[in-house]
């Protein structure tokens, strides 16, 4: 079966399930996107890796990566290989001593590891055919997300706007030491926004 390359497009609150997140994977050579609902812990694990944050103590996915590397196992690729009753399935394709090993994985964990190993993510046509939607459809769903959530985020962002860069640095240290990675991402975004100006 031919593999289709995917990129992580965005990570956002799920429109359909409160208290969950959606990671949007985009087809590299096409317009279809694959929205996958994940839990807040998994979303946090992916966000930490995407933002290149270094937590005080290794998160579970960091521990697993360190373990694989210690055992001389490399993660070659992640394949989202099945979709049954709305649930995505994935495998980790690993290499040890030139032998290919396939490890069954939850899709959210596989994606958290893919980001850490910077390895490619693939799926198959039947999955994109079944669950993929066009990019414009996802954008309109995100646009129609509950307005109060957006207002709340804007309010949080504006409260950060009143901090100096030094104060933001200190706040970032504090939230990282408390392992509040969601807030750390917001602070990092505010700092990046100021660097862009």
C-alpha positions in Angstrom: 0.0 0.0 0.0 1.3 3.4 -0.9 2.1 5.7 2.0 1.0 9.3 2.0 3.2 11.9 3.8 1.7 14.1 6.5 2.8 17.2 8.3 1.5 18.6 11.6 -0.5 21.7 10.7 -1.8 22.8 14.0 -2.9 21.8 17.5 -6.1 23.3 18.8 -9.0 22.8 21.1 -11.4 20.3 19.7 -14.6 21.8 18.3 -16.6 18.6 18.8 -15.3 17.4 22.2 -14.8 19.8 25.1 -11.7 19.3 27.3 -10.0 17.6 24.3 -7.7 18.8 21.6 -7.5 18.2 17.9 -4.2 17.7 16.1 -4.5 18.5 12.4 -2.3 16.6 10.0 -2.0 17.9 6.5 -1.3 15.9 3.3 2.1 17.1 2.0 1.1 16.8 -1.7 -2.6 17.6 -1.5 -5.4 19.7 0.2 -6.8 17.1 2.6 -6.3 17.3 6.3 -6.8 14.7 9.0 -8.2 15.9 12.3 -7.4 13.6 15.2 -9.0 14.2 18.6 -6.5 13.7 21.5 -6.5 14.2 25.2 -5.1 17.2 27.0 -2.1 15.3 28.4 -1.1 14.1 24.9 -1.7 17.6 23.4 0.6 19.0 26.1 3.3 16.4 25.3 3.2 17.3 21.6 3.1 21.0 22.3 6.2 20.8 24.5 8.1 19.0 21.8 6.9 21.3 19.0 7.9 24.4 21.0 11.3 22.8 21.8 10.8 23.3 25.6 13.0 21.4 28.0 11.0 20.3 31.1 12.8 20.0 34.5 12.2 16.3 34.4 11.6 14.1 31.4 8.0 13.6 30.4 6.9 10.0 29.6 7.6 10.5 25.8 11.0 11.9 26.6 11.7 8.9 28.8 10.6 6.5 26.0 12.8 8.3 23.5 15.8 8.2 25.8 15.2 4.5 26.4 15.0 3.7 22.7 18.2 5.7 22.1 20.0 3.9 25.0 19.1 0.6 23.4 20.3 1.8 20.0 16.8 1.8 18.5 15.9 4.6 16.1 12.4 5.6 15.2 12.3 5.6 11.4 8.7 6.6 10.8 5.2 6.7 12.2 2.3 5.2 10.2 -1.3 5.9 11.0 -2.3 2.5 9.6 -6.0 2.0 10.5 -9.3 3.6 11.3 -11.9 1.5 13.0 -15.2 3.0 14.4 -13.7 6.5 14.5 -10.5 5.4 16.3 -7.2 5.9 14.6 -4.4 3.2 15.0 -0.7 3.7 14.5 2.6 1.9 14.5 6.1 3.0 15.2 8.5 1.7 12.6 11.9 1.3 14.4 15.3 0.1 13.4 17.7 -1.8 15.6 20.9 -3.5 14.1 19.4 -3.1 10.6 16.3 -5.0 11.6 12.9 -3.3 11.2 10.6 -3.5 14.2 7.0 -2.5 14.3 5.5 -1.4 17.6 1.8 -0.9 18.1 1.0 2.6 19.5 -1.8 5.0 20.3 -1.8 7.6 17.6 -1.3 10.5 20.0 1.7 8.8 21.5 3.1 8.0 18.1 2.8 11.7 17.1 4.4 12.8 20.3 7.4 10.6 19.5 7.5 11.6 15.9 8.0 15.2 16.9 10.7 14.2 19.3 12.6 12.0 16.8 11.8 14.4 13.9 10.7 11.5 11.8 8.2 11.4 9.0 4.5 10.7 9.6 2.5 8.7 7.0 -1.0 7.3 6.5 -2.8 5.4 3.7 -5.3 6.6 1.1 -8.2 4.7 2.6 -7.8 6.6 5.9 -7.7 10.0 4.1 -10.6 9.0 2.0 -12.6 8.0 5.0 -11.6 10.7 7.6 -9.8 13.4 5.6 -11.4 16.8 5.0 -10.4 19.7 2.8 -8.3 22.4 4.5 -11.1 25.0 4.0 -13.6 22.9 5.9 -11.3 22.6 8.9 -10.6 26.4 8.8 -14.3 27.1 8.9 -14.8 24.7 11.8 -12.1 26.4 13.7 -13.6 29.8 12.9 -16.9 28.6 14.3 -15.4 27.5 17.5 -17.1 28.8 20.7 -16.4 32.6 20.7 -16.0 32.7 24.5 -13.0 30.4 24.2 -11.4 32.7 21.8 -12.2 35.8 23.9 -10.7 34.0 26.9 -7.5 33.3 25.0 -7.3 36.9 23.8 -7.7 38.1 27.4 -4.9 35.8 28.5 -2.7 37.1 25.7 -3.4 40.7 26.6 -2.6 40.1 30.2 0.8 38.9 29.0 1.2 42.0 26.9 1.6 44.1 30.1 4.7 42.1 31.1 8.2 43.2 30.3 10.5 40.7 28.5 12.4 40.2 31.8 9.2 39.5 33.6 8.1 37.1 30.9 11.4 35.3 31.2 10.9 34.9 34.9 7.3 33.9 34.5 8.3 31.3 31.9 10.8 29.8 34.4 8.1 29.6 37.1 5.5 27.9 34.9 8.1 25.4 33.6 9.1 24.6 37.1 5.5 24.0 37.9 5.2 21.9 34.7 2.4 24.1 33.4 3.3 23.6 29.8 0.2 25.1 28.3 0.8 28.4 30.0 4.5 28.2 29.0 3.4 27.9 25.3 1.3 31.1 25.7 4.3 32.9 27.2 6.7 31.7 24.5 4.2 32.8 21.8 4.1 36.3 23.4 7.9 36.5 23.5 8.1 35.3 19.8 5.5 37.9 18.8 7.6 40.6 20.3 10.8 39.4 18.6 8.9 39.6 15.3 8.1 43.3 15.9 
